[in-house]
Every structure is written in C-alpha cells, then in structure tokens.
Amino acid sequence: MKKFKAAFLLLLIVAILQACSTANKATEKESGGESSSLADELIVLRASDATSLDPHFITDIPSANIVHGKVYETLVVFDKNRNLAPLLAKSWEPVDETTWVFELNEGIKFHDGADFNAEAVKATFDRLLDPATSSPQRDKLGMIEAVTVDGEYTVTMKLNQPYAGLLAILASQEGSILSPKAIQENAEGLKTHPVGTGPFIFNSWTSGQSISLTTNENYWGKKPSYSKLTFKIVPEDATRLAMVESGEAHISDQVPVTELDRIDNSSTMSLFRTEGLAVEYVGFNVTDSLLSDVKVRQAISYAIDREAIISGIYDNVGTLANSAMSPMVVGYSKNVKGYDYNVEQAKSLLKEAGIAEGTTVKLLTSDRKERINMAEVIQSQLKGIGLNVDIQVMEYGAYINEISSHKHQMFIGGWGNATGDGDYNQYNLFHTASQGPPGNHFFYSNPEVDKLIEAARGESGLDKRAGLYEEAMKIELDEAVYIPVRNYEHLAVYSNKVKNFWLDASNYTMIADVEITK
C-alpha cells in the first residue's frame, strides 16, 4: 500500500510540474480607475455555435467552454498553475490502486433545487457509463467499474484497473456533475438546457445567435461581479475584433494572427496568449479506398511543408509539432519524429503505390480563416507531387459531424487536451474504441497500439508510461495516420474594461473572477 501511494504521489507531482510549465502573457494596458462602477453583463464572442450543452455528449472545446466551470462543476479542478485542487469534493484518497474515496462539500444545491451529495455523483456517473446512454465520453471514463454511496457526502469509485490519470479526467468537462433531478425527469433536455451547481445558471439558447447565462444568486462559492453572461455567435473575424475594440463586446477567444499588431497598437483592447495543450494536424481517414495505402499517406506526409504553414499562415504563433502530443502533456517524447519535407521522396512513394498523376483527394476543413488558408497551401503543395486537392469548407458543427461519420478523406483537425495527461490524446485519438465521435476521426485500428495505450493507462511509473506512449506514437507516425503540424499557442483579445480574465492551457475562458468597468 505504502509503495503504491509513494509511486502515485511521485507521478502526480511530476505531472503537475510538467503541466505547470505553461508560459502565458497578457499584454494588458491601462483601464479605468479603481473607483469606476462595474458593468452588469459580460459579452463573450464565439466564431461558431455550440454543438451540445450536455457534458456527456460534448466532444469539442468550443462547446465545453460554454458550460465547463460556468454552469457545471467537477469534483476536483485545475487551478491557474495547473495544480489539482478541491472543488465539489473537499478531499480524496487512493485507498489502493483501484479504489478512490471522495469526501464531498455539504450545503450545495443544483440550479433546479436538487441537493448535491453522493447520490448525485453516483447518478451522474451511472448515466455516463450506462451503454444505453450512448455517450461518446463513456470510454474516457470506462475504467470506473462502479460508484458507490458510503454516506451522504462520501462516495467511492472502484476502478477495473489502476489509472494514473483519474483525477485529471475528473477535473475535465467529462467529469461534470449533473443534477440527478434533471437526469431523472428530462435527461434528453440536458443537451439544450444544462443544470449544474456552477456560478452561472442557463437562461436561453438561440441557435446560431447567442447563449445566455445568469448569475447563480445562491452559489455556494464566490459569486461573479456581474449578473449576466452572454455568448454571441459572430462568425466573421473582423467583426468580432471590431466589437471588442469598440466596447460592444468584452472578450473573443478566437483571434486572427494577422491582427496581432492591430491589437498591440490599440488603446482599447489587449491580447492574452498562452502555450497550449493542443496540437493541430492533418488527418487521414485510413479506411478510405485511396488513403488506406500507407505509401499514399506517407507520400502526402513528405509533401507538406509544415514549417512554411507555421510561418506563412500563423506568423509563427505556435511551434512545430513532432506528434499529436504537446510538449506540455505528461507522456510527451521528443524522440518521436514526423516526416521531413521531401518532394522527391513523396513522388517516389506515389509512383510505388501506382497513383496516377491528377488523382483527386478531398480535404475537409472548418470555416476558420487560418484553416482555409492552410488548406489552400496544402492544395498547392500536393499539386507539386501530382495530386489535385478538392477543398471542402464546412461550418464548425457540420464539420464535426462529417469527420465523425466516416465519410471524409483528409481533414485539418486539432485535439485540445483537457487534462494535460497523455491518455487523453492517445486513447481518444488512436484507440479502436474511440472511432467516430469520441475523437478517432482517422478510423484507425491497430491491436498493438491499443495494447500499448491500455498498458499505459494502468501504469503508475512515469518513465514506463512515457515509454509505452513513445512506442505507440512511433507506430502511429510510421503508419502515417496523421501529419502533426503545430503545437498551439492560444490567443484571446479582451477589452481594457475587463480585469482578471485569463485563458488556461486547454483554451478555456476563465471568467469567474472577471470585473468589467462601464
């Protein structure tokens, strides 16, 4: 027992130190005086609408950003330094490798009046893990065998195997605790009407236009300084920036890199930037008739000049990725290498694969400006090896549905790691069980990789775990499942009327402590 706890604590400490390596920078400028009265509404701009507001069905950070830490809360939470801290649970203890006991805070109510207690935690995870729910999150928490109530405010999680990343996944939006009353009375309604314990209560959702939240006057923690939080959907980059600059809105977390100088020179808005946990990549549907040939995927991998994309499209915001795992993620390895730009090698591989010059491949992207520009650069680069690229641009929600449905060929994607743990990358992106909505949009299946990922899940030794991930990542890249392009640097622009705003490394907008001067 003592040996297990010591090993686990060492893993946890190292994980936290690695995750804490994030560097962030706010180019904050002078705002109004301390005596200025505070505004009553915070307006946050989004480029696209949410796809769902139910944590058991949310599979993208933009949707999670609406409810995570705002409407919903978790048992544990990452603080500003990526340290794990208590939230709905006041303490926890690993009894052994597969048993965790959580002591819960008392006196907390859900927005619908239901009590937060051990029964609520059990109801949440029972729903998530029930195969009948068909939640795409189920396998992310599939190591939880049972949740038992051992007192009104004591809950025990029994795992089917050791899992070093348990606390990290419980701190992510997948670990959100839902109202048991809402689950019982109208579980389907949670997709459009979330009910949690958080500082904000859901008010309304006008599809394609806005989502409105109001302050929870009975919140058990520190109440926000404003009474209304509105997310407005504004697809146009220039319009979002102009709205923040003019004071019509307060925050936009999707910033065109072409506008950084404008923000820097502005007297009314500032830029927040932080190293992220996400990686941008070009993905292949490996079951497609053309792309099922590894030589074709390798040829395309050699033909794409990733450094040119980072410098030309992103103005060097972000760094060259060597895998699907950010350097900030526990389990990252610098020993894994992608494909260096080599046009002649690409042509040779296409010839070996018997691909005729002029063959067309479809490349799918969301309607984000940089992604479209990136698609056009890839189109030009692949033309140089004799492939024609048909670019398909979709609104974000439609794009997510398309890459989850097995209909695409190539796509430009990104994976935002919500936990800082390697399992969140490897299991969700590459395990056979994650094909489709959970994250494996490559529809990749390799029994050897599955075994390595599963072994890493249950390994408490950090070095052994990293070695398993390194082996899996080398196979994934050898088989050219995807092309790692860029380690994210997250950007947000905010009005100088706003204080105490920040982005975390997962690109969540942290707004609970925000104050807005009029």
C-alpha positions, 0 to 999 in steps of 0.5 A: 500500500505504502509503495503504491501511494509513494509511486502515485504521489511521485507521478502526480507531482511530476505531472503537475510540474510538467503541466505547470510549465505553461508560459502565458502573457497578457499584454494588458494596458491601462483601464479605468480607475479603481473607483469606476462602477462595474458593468452588469453583463459580460459579452463573450464572442464565439466564431461558431455555435455550440454543438451540445450543452450536455457534458456527456455528449460534448466532444469539442472545446468550443462547446465545453467552454460554454458550460465547463466551470460556468454552469457545471462543476467537477469534483476536483479542478485545475487551478491557474498553475495547473495544480489539482485542487478541491472543488465539489469534493473537499478531499480524496484518497487512493485507498489502493490502486483501484479504489478512490474515496471522495469526501464531498462539500455539504450545503450545495444545491443544483440550479433546479433545487436538487441537493448535491451529495453522493447520490448525485455523483453516483447518478451522474456517473451511472448515466455516463457509463450506462451503454444505453446512454450512448455517450461518446465520453463513456470510454474516457471514463470506462475504467470506473467499474462502479460508484458507490454511496458510503454516506451522504457526502462520501462516495467511492469509485472502484476502478477495473484497473489502476489509472494514473490519470483519474483525477485529471479526467475528473477535473475535465468537462467529462467529469461534470456533475449533473443534477440527478433531478434533471437526469431523472425527469428530462435527461434528453433536455440536458443537451439544450438546457444544462443544470449544474451547481456552477456560478452561472445558471442557463437562461436561453439558447438561440441557435446560431445567435447567442447563449445566455447565462445568469448569475447563480444568486445562491452559489455556494462559492464566490459569486461573479461581479456581474449578473449576466453572461452572454455568448454571441455567435459572430462568425466573421473575424473582423467583426468580432475584433471590431466589437471588442475594440469598440466596447460592444463586446468584452472578450473573443477567444478566437483571434486572427494572427494577422491582427496581432499588431492591430491589437498591440497598437490599440488603446482599447483592447489587449491580447492574452496568449498562452502555450497550449495543450493542443496540437493541430494536424492533418488527418487521414481517414485510413479506411478510405479506398485511396488513403488506406495505402500507407505509401499514399499517406506517407507520400502526402506526409513528405509533401507538406511543408509544415514549417512554411504553414507555421510561418506563412499562415500563423506568423509563427504563433505556435511551434512545430509539432513532432506528434499529436502530443504537446510538449506540455502533456505528461507522456510527451517524447521528443524522440518521436519524429514526423516526416521531413519535407521531401518532394522527391521522396513523396513522388517516389512513394506515389509512383510505388503505390501506382497513383496516377498523376491528377488523382483527386483527394478531398480535404475537409476543413472548418470555416476558420480563416487560418484553416482555409488558408492552410488548406489552400497551401496544402492544395498547392503543395500536393499539386507539386507531387501530382495530386489535385486537392478538392477543398471542402469548407464546412461550418464548425458543427457540420464539420464535426459531424462529417469527420465523425461519420466516416465519410471524409478523406483528409481533414485539418483537425486539432485535439485540445487536451483537457487534462494535460495527461497523455491518455487523453490524446492517445486513447481518444485519438488512436484507440479502436474504441474511440472511432467516430465521435469520441475523437478517432476521426482517422478510423484507425485500428491497430491491436498493438497500439491499443495494447500499448495505450491500455498498458499505459493507462494502468501504469503508475511509473512515469518513465514506463508510461512515457515509454509505452506512449513513445512506442505507440506514437512511433507506430502511429507516425510510421503508419502515417495516420496523421501529419502533426503540424503545430503545437498551439499557442492560444490567443484571446483579445479582451477589452481594457474594461475587463480585469482578471480574465485569463485563458488556461492551457486547454483554451478555456475562458476563465471568467469567474473572477472577471470585473468589467468597468462601464 
